[in-house]
């Protein structure tokens, strides 16, 4: 479901990788038609892909739940809020620095990418829901 009111976009999808791919494709197409420059759309798509894929893999390992994404555009930034009722997972200790190449394993770079492309990352677990929010300032997007 997509709603578009006063530069607010809300999307809901099942926490399954194939549904996430379809949702990301639809979001990408929608945002490319907006006034947001293409390279910024690409950055947002990368961040959303990392976050939503992590939710599907770690938050819903057995049965998919629902992932909700809310985007709000202002003149200065794009604000994103993602909610799910999967397993609690606080990313505050992850991705501060990229892993050493000698310690390369699958994963480990996603949160570095997310932290690099976003600002004001905030996570909280409330009433059985994971709530992750961040913003992407337009002047820092390149």
VENDA-V467070 format. One record per residue. N is the residue number from 1. PHI is phi in whole degrees, -180 to 180 (* if undefined). Layout:
n:N phi:PHI
n:N phi:PHI
This chain:
n:1 phi:*
n:2 phi:-122
n:3 phi:-126
n:4 phi:-132
n:5 phi:-135
n:6 phi:46
n:7 phi:63
n:8 phi:-120
n:9 phi:-126
n:10 phi:-123
n:11 phi:-133
n:12 phi:-134
n:13 phi:-149
n:14 phi:-71
n:15 phi:-81
n:16 phi:-116
n:17 phi:-56
n:18 phi:-67
n:19 phi:-69
n:20 phi:-63
n:21 phi:-58
n:22 phi:-64
n:23 phi:-64
n:24 phi:-63
n:25 phi:-62
n:26 phi:-64
n:27 phi:-62
n:28 phi:-59
n:29 phi:-61
n:30 phi:-63
n:31 phi:-68
n:32 phi:-64
n:33 phi:-85
n:34 phi:-92
n:35 phi:-82
n:36 phi:-75
n:37 phi:-58
n:38 phi:-55
n:39 phi:-65
n:40 phi:-73
n:41 phi:-62
n:42 phi:-63
n:43 phi:-61
n:44 phi:-62
n:45 phi:-60
n:46 phi:-63
n:47 phi:-63
n:48 phi:-62
n:49 phi:-61
n:50 phi:-63
n:51 phi:-64
n:52 phi:-67
n:53 phi:-66
n:54 phi:-61
n:55 phi:-62
n:56 phi:-62
n:57 phi:-75
n:58 phi:-107
n:59 phi:-83
n:60 phi:-129
n:61 phi:-69
n:62 phi:-104
n:63 phi:-135
n:64 phi:-71
n:65 phi:-112
n:66 phi:-106
n:67 phi:-113
n:68 phi:-116
n:69 phi:-123
n:70 phi:-126
n:71 phi:-113
n:72 phi:-132
n:73 phi:-103
n:74 phi:-119
n:75 phi:-67
n:76 phi:-94
n:77 phi:-158
n:78 phi:-113
n:79 phi:-102
n:80 phi:-128
n:81 phi:-131
n:82 phi:-121
n:83 phi:-127
n:84 phi:-151
n:85 phi:-111
n:86 phi:-78
n:87 phi:-60
n:88 phi:-60
n:89 phi:-154
n:90 phi:-96
n:91 phi:-83
n:92 phi:-61
n:93 phi:-94
n:94 phi:-102
n:95 phi:66
n:96 phi:-71
n:97 phi:-136
n:98 phi:-67
n:99 phi:-63
n:100 phi:-65
n:101 phi:-56
n:102 phi:-67
n:103 phi:-102
n:104 phi:-59
n:105 phi:-141
n:106 phi:-65
n:107 phi:84
n:108 phi:102
n:109 phi:-97
n:110 phi:-55
n:111 phi:-71
n:112 phi:-64
n:113 phi:-63
n:114 phi:-59
n:115 phi:-65
n:116 phi:-69
n:117 phi:-96
n:118 phi:-124
n:119 phi:-134
n:120 phi:55
n:121 phi:-68
n:122 phi:-140
n:123 phi:-123
n:124 phi:-150
n:125 phi:-107
n:126 phi:-144
n:127 phi:53
n:128 phi:82
n:129 phi:-121
n:130 phi:-86
n:131 phi:-125
n:132 phi:-119
n:133 phi:-132
n:134 phi:-161
n:135 phi:-131
n:136 phi:-125
n:137 phi:-67
n:138 phi:-64
n:139 phi:-71
n:140 phi:-94
n:141 phi:-74
n:142 phi:-144
